[in-house]
Amino acid sequence: MNYTLTEENLAYDFILENELVSQEALDLGLACGGNNMDTYNYIIYYSTGYHSIEQLWDCEKNNFYFNDNVKEYYGLGEEESEEE
């Protein structure tokens, strides 16, 4: 399977891995709003009240699963290792 690591693919996986909405609901939302970060962020906001993956990390990092690709793409967790 040829999988390109894009912000949209990361957001798609993040939403499903955290069960924010079902795959059917996610696909329907993307069909209506388009496969772009605005649509993903609307879905994240609808499900969590937060506006983005980065905001979820800042406010609720212990309550959501952030895989290594998401952490690397957004540079999440780097501040913690620098402080120690």
C-alpha positions in Angstrom: 0.0 0.0 0.0 1.4 3.4 -1.0 0.7 5.7 1.9 1.8 9.3 1.7 2.3 11.1 5.0 0.4 14.3 4.7 -1.3 16.5 7.4 -4.7 15.4 6.1 -3.7 11.7 6.4 -2.4 12.3 9.9 -5.6 14.0 10.9 -7.7 11.2 9.4 -5.9 8.6 11.3 -5.9 10.7 14.5 -9.7 11.1 14.4 -10.3 7.4 13.8 -7.6 6.3 16.4 -9.3 8.4 19.0 -12.8 7.4 17.9 -13.9 11.1 17.7 -16.4 10.0 15.0 -17.1 6.8 13.0 -15.3 6.2 9.7 -18.6 6.6 8.0 -19.3 10.0 9.6 -15.7 11.1 8.9 -16.0 10.1 5.2 -19.3 11.9 4.9 -17.9 15.0 6.4 -15.0 14.9 4.0 -17.3 14.3 1.1 -19.3 17.4 2.0 -16.5 19.7 3.2 -13.6 18.5 1.2 -10.4 16.7 2.1 -8.6 19.6 3.7 -7.5 20.7 7.1 -10.4 23.1 7.6 -12.8 20.1 7.4 -10.7 18.0 9.7 -10.5 20.8 12.2 -14.3 21.3 12.1 -14.7 17.6 12.9 -12.2 17.8 15.7 -14.0 20.9 17.1 -17.4 19.3 16.7 -16.2 16.2 18.7 -14.0 17.8 21.3 -14.5 21.5 21.5 -10.9 22.1 20.5 -9.9 23.6 17.2 -6.9 21.4 16.2 -4.6 18.5 17.0 -2.1 20.9 18.4 -4.7 22.5 20.7 -5.7 19.0 21.9 -2.1 18.3 22.7 -1.7 21.6 24.6 -4.9 21.1 26.6 -5.7 17.3 26.8 -2.5 15.4 25.8 -3.1 12.8 28.5 -6.7 12.1 27.3 -6.0 11.4 23.6 -3.7 9.1 21.6 -1.0 10.9 19.6 1.0 8.4 17.5 4.7 9.0 16.7 3.9 10.4 13.2 1.6 13.0 14.6 4.1 14.0 17.3 6.9 14.2 14.8 4.9 16.2 12.2 3.6 18.8 14.7 6.8 18.8 16.9 4.8 17.7 19.9 6.6 16.9 23.1 9.9 18.5 22.2 9.5 21.2 24.8 9.3 18.6 27.6 12.6 16.9 26.6 14.4 20.2 26.4 13.3 21.2 29.9 14.6 18.0 31.6 
